């Protein structure tokens, strides 16, 4: 699945699952020297109010989807410690 398709499918899923979804515009960024696409979400999922940031990080071999609560300082610390090791693709 390509990067743009993954983002579009995630946004469509959130819109279907949350009648009160507020989804921010998609923006391009860089996370740990990797190209990334990100957007924010606020709304009810599974009966609970959620605030999430979705980051689709593109490496040479795959796209990683990172989902976290931007209100949590622990989540920010974890994201800051993110290390992606590129292998040969035969893992």
N, CA, C and O of each residue as an XYZ file, in Angstrom:
364
protein
N       0.852     -1.176      0.000
C       0.000      0.000      0.000
C       0.894      1.234      0.000
O       1.862      1.305      0.757
N       0.568      2.204     -0.849
C       1.398      3.404     -0.872
C       1.000      4.360      0.248
O      -0.069      4.253      0.849
N       1.887      5.276      0.493
C       1.769      6.237      1.586
C       0.453      7.019      1.533
O      -0.265      7.085      2.531
N       0.138      7.600      0.398
C      -1.049      8.437      0.261
C      -2.323      7.614      0.451
O      -3.285      8.084      1.058
N      -2.326      6.405     -0.063
C      -3.483      5.522      0.082
C      -3.701      5.159      1.553
O      -4.841      5.119      2.016
N      -2.633      4.898      2.280
C      -2.738      4.561      3.705
C      -3.354      5.711      4.492
O      -4.193      5.483      5.363
N      -2.949      6.940      4.196
C      -3.488      8.118      4.873
C      -4.976      8.266      4.544
O      -5.791      8.488      5.439
N      -5.327      8.143      3.265
C      -6.718      8.290      2.840
C      -7.608      7.240      3.497
O      -8.715      7.550      3.937
N      -7.127      5.994      3.564
C      -7.914      4.930      4.182
C      -8.089      5.153      5.681
O      -9.157      4.872      6.225
N      -7.055      5.654      6.354
C      -7.168      5.923      7.789
C      -8.185      7.024      8.049
O      -9.007      6.909      8.958
N      -8.134      8.089      7.257
C      -9.091      9.187      7.426
C     -10.517      8.716      7.153
O     -11.442      9.099      7.868
N     -10.701      7.891      6.127
C     -12.032      7.369      5.809
C     -12.554      6.499      6.951
O     -13.727      6.590      7.312
N     -11.697      5.663      7.517
C     -12.086      4.821      8.644
C     -12.542      5.668      9.828
O     -13.590      5.401     10.414
N     -11.767      6.679     10.179
C     -12.110      7.537     11.314
C     -13.434      8.256     11.083
O     -14.240      8.395     12.004
N     -13.655      8.708      9.867
C     -14.900      9.404      9.528
C     -16.096      8.456      9.662
O     -17.152      8.856     10.153
N     -15.937      7.210      9.230
C     -17.017      6.216      9.340
C     -17.290      5.836     10.794
O     -18.443      5.624     11.169
N     -16.257      5.747     11.605
C     -16.385      5.246     12.971
C     -16.762      6.306     14.003
O     -17.199      5.973     15.104
N     -16.593      7.577     13.651
C     -16.851      8.641     14.618
C     -17.765      9.700     14.001
O     -17.372     10.420     13.083
N     -18.985      9.782     14.518
C     -19.951     10.740     13.965
C     -19.584     12.184     14.279
O     -20.074     13.102     13.620
N     -18.738     12.396     15.267
C     -18.344     13.760     15.633
C     -16.860     14.027     15.339
O     -16.243     14.890     15.964
N     -16.309     13.294     14.404
C     -14.875     13.401     14.092
C     -14.500     14.788     13.590
O     -15.176     15.360     12.735
N     -13.424     15.310     14.128
C     -12.775     16.524     13.615
C     -11.372     16.092     13.199
O     -10.548     15.723     14.035
N     -11.118     16.146     11.898
C      -9.847     15.685     11.358
C      -9.152     16.869     10.700
O      -9.735     17.562      9.866
N      -7.907     17.091     11.082
C      -7.171     18.233     10.533
C      -6.690     17.928      9.119
O      -6.682     16.779      8.679
N      -6.299     18.962      8.436
C      -5.733     18.799      7.097
C      -4.427     18.013      7.184
O      -3.696     18.092      8.171
N      -4.163     17.274      6.152
C      -2.918     16.508      6.063
C      -1.773     17.470      5.800
O      -1.901     18.391      4.993
N      -0.654     17.257      6.479
C       0.521     18.093      6.224
C       1.760     17.215      6.120
O       1.827     16.132      6.701
N       2.712     17.695      5.386
C       3.984     16.996      5.214
C       4.945     17.453      6.299
O       4.948     18.620      6.691
N       5.757     16.526      6.776
C       6.751     16.865      7.796
C       7.938     15.920      7.659
O       7.987     15.084      6.757
N       8.882     16.069      8.561
C      10.035     15.184      8.624
C      10.167     14.724     10.067
O      10.177     15.535     10.994
N      10.269     13.401     10.246
C      10.444     12.810     11.573
C      11.698     11.962     11.521
O      11.774     10.989     10.771
N      12.680     12.335     12.323
C      13.942     11.586     12.377
C      14.550     11.388     10.987
O      15.021     10.298     10.666
N      14.541     12.405     10.189
C      15.095     12.461      8.827
C      14.279     11.684      7.795
O      14.704     11.556      6.647
N      13.111     11.164      8.186
C      12.246     10.455      7.250
C      11.074     11.353      6.856
O      10.530     12.089      7.679
N      10.698     11.275      5.582
C       9.522     11.997      5.104
C       8.296     11.427      5.801
O       8.158     10.212      5.949
N       7.409     12.317      6.225
C       6.213     11.869      6.930
C       5.005     12.698      6.497
O       5.134     13.838      6.049
N       3.845     12.097      6.643
C       2.572     12.770      6.433
C       1.813     12.625      7.738
O       1.796     11.547      8.332
N       1.184     13.705      8.190
C       0.496     13.623      9.471
C      -0.811     14.390      9.462
O      -1.028     15.287      8.647
N      -1.678     14.009     10.396
C      -2.930     14.731     10.610
C      -3.401     14.457     12.031
O      -2.954     13.504     12.671
N      -4.299     15.292     12.514
C      -4.840     15.135     13.854
C      -6.287     14.685     13.815
O      -6.993     14.901     12.831
N      -6.711     14.065     14.885
C      -8.082     13.586     15.032
C      -8.575     13.898     16.437
O      -7.844     13.734     17.414
N      -9.819     14.349     16.531
C     -10.527     14.468     17.802
C     -11.930     13.969     17.564
O     -12.576     14.352     16.589
N     -12.408     13.107     18.460
C     -13.767     12.599     18.320
C     -13.987     11.380     19.189
O     -13.092     10.934     19.907
N     -15.199     10.850     19.110
C     -15.581      9.694     19.895
C     -15.312      8.427     19.095
O     -15.771      8.281     17.962
N     -14.565      7.516     19.701
C     -14.294      6.197     19.121
C     -14.530      5.171     20.214
O     -14.007      5.306     21.320
N     -15.308      4.157     19.913
C     -15.574      3.124     20.908
C     -16.217      3.667     22.168
O     -15.995      3.134     23.255
N     -17.017      4.728     22.040
C     -17.712      5.303     23.184
C     -16.870      6.214     24.057
O     -17.334      6.670     25.102
N     -15.622      6.489     23.640
C     -14.737      7.351     24.436
C     -14.189      8.479     23.580
O     -13.903      8.287     22.398
N     -14.043      9.656     24.178
C     -13.464     10.810     23.493
C     -11.965     10.588     23.335
O     -11.270     10.261     24.297
N     -11.480     10.768     22.119
C     -10.056     10.547     21.858
C      -9.468     11.740     21.105
O     -10.123     12.379     20.282
N      -8.227     12.004     21.421
C      -7.419     12.983     20.683
C      -6.187     12.214     20.233
O      -5.462     11.658     21.058
N      -5.952     12.183     18.939
C      -4.837     11.410     18.408
C      -4.131     12.166     17.303
O      -4.728     12.969     16.586
N      -2.860     11.890     17.188
C      -2.052     12.380     16.069
C      -1.619     11.143     15.297
O      -1.101     10.187     15.873
N      -1.834     11.171     14.000
C      -1.453     10.074     13.122
C      -0.275     10.526     12.277
O      -0.331     11.563     11.615
N       0.783      9.743     12.307
C       1.968     10.042     11.498
C       2.249      8.815     10.630
O       2.354      7.697     11.134
N       2.366      9.034      9.351
C       2.740      7.980      8.416
C       4.154      8.303      7.966
O       4.380      9.231      7.189
N       5.098      7.525      8.465
C       6.514      7.776      8.246
C       7.013      6.842      7.147
O       6.842      5.626      7.234
N       7.617      7.404      6.136
C       8.044      6.625      4.982
C       9.534      6.340      5.038
O      10.354      7.259      5.033
N       9.879      5.056      5.092
C      11.281      4.657      5.027
C      11.517      4.013      3.661
O      10.605      3.933      2.839
N      12.716      3.567      3.434
C      13.042      2.969      2.136
C      12.267      1.683      1.881
O      11.963      1.357      0.733
N      11.946      0.953      2.945
C      11.325     -0.363      2.780
C       9.830     -0.416      3.067
O       9.129     -1.285      2.551
N       9.336      0.518      3.895
C       7.925      0.438      4.285
C       7.443      1.760      4.832
O       8.229      2.675      5.079
N       6.142      1.848      5.017
C       5.532      2.992      5.677
C       5.126      2.564      7.077
O       4.466      1.539      7.250
N       5.517      3.346      8.076
C       5.147      3.085      9.459
C       4.007      4.009      9.845
O       4.029      5.196      9.520
N       3.010      3.472     10.537
C       1.917      4.289     11.052
C       2.123      4.441     12.552
O       2.171      3.454     13.286
N       2.243      5.673     12.994
C       2.435      5.980     14.407
C       1.192      6.720     14.876
O       0.801      7.729     14.290
N       0.579      6.215     15.930
C      -0.631      6.837     16.476
C      -0.363      7.128     17.944
O       0.052      6.250     18.700
N      -0.608      8.378     18.337
C      -0.406      8.667     19.756
C      -1.250      9.844     20.202
O      -1.797     10.590     19.390
N      -1.340      9.989     21.512
C      -2.094     11.070     22.135
C      -1.139     12.244     22.340
O      -0.236     12.159     23.172
N      -1.321     13.339     21.598
C      -0.379     14.462     21.711
C      -0.466     15.208     23.042
O       0.383     16.052     23.331
N      -1.468     14.909     23.847
C      -1.592     15.551     25.160
C      -0.693     14.896     26.197
O      -0.494     15.448     27.280
N      -0.149     13.730     25.883
C       0.659     12.966     26.831
C       2.140     13.292     26.666
O       2.696     13.130     25.581
N       2.771     13.748     27.732
C       4.206     14.030     27.657
C       5.004     12.743     27.483
O       6.067     12.756     26.863
N       4.504     11.629     28.022
C       5.185     10.352     27.838
C       5.205      9.977     26.363
O       6.225      9.513     25.854
N       4.083     10.175     25.674
C       4.029      9.880     24.249
C       5.034     10.730     23.479
O       5.678     10.234     22.554
N       5.174     11.991     23.843
C       6.145     12.876     23.179
C       7.567     12.370     23.410
O       8.394     12.410     22.499
N       7.856     11.896     24.616
C       9.188     11.366     24.917
C       9.466     10.091     24.125
O      10.575      9.884     23.632
N       8.461      9.252     24.010
C       8.626      8.022     23.229
C       8.884      8.355     21.770
O       9.773      7.771     21.151
N       8.121      9.283     21.213
C       8.331      9.674     19.821
C       9.732     10.260     19.628
O      10.375     10.009     18.609
N      10.198     11.030     20.595
C      11.525     11.630     20.496
C      12.633     10.569     20.519
O      13.732     10.806     20.019
N      12.340      9.404     21.097
C      13.355      8.351     21.177
C      13.265      7.352     20.021
O      14.012      6.374     19.991
N      12.372      7.585     19.086
C      12.148      6.664     17.974
C      13.410      6.435     17.151
O      14.080      7.382     16.740
N      13.722      5.157     16.916
C      14.852      4.777     16.079
C      14.328      3.776     15.062
O      13.697      2.784     15.428
N      14.587      4.031     13.794
C      14.187      3.104     12.735
C      15.446      2.602     12.072
O      16.251      3.376     11.555
N      15.603      1.292     12.095
C      16.772      0.683     11.485
C      16.356      0.091     10.146
O      15.466     -0.756     10.076
N      16.999      0.540      9.108
C      16.711      0.036      7.771
C      17.510     -1.229      7.533
O      18.734     -1.233      7.666
N      16.825     -2.290      7.184
C      17.482     -3.553      6.897
C      17.537     -3.796      5.411
O      17.364     -2.877      4.611
N      17.776     -5.017      5.052
C      17.899     -5.383      3.637
C      16.550     -5.671      2.999
O      16.459     -5.839      1.783
N      15.499     -5.729      3.817
C      14.183     -6.064      3.299
C      13.902     -7.548      3.352
O      12.830     -7.986      2.936
N      14.846     -8.340      3.857
C      14.651     -9.789      3.927
C      14.306    -10.260      5.332
O      14.324    -11.460      5.607
N      13.984     -9.306      6.242
C      13.645     -9.693      7.606
C      12.365    -10.516      7.622
O      11.915    -10.938      8.687
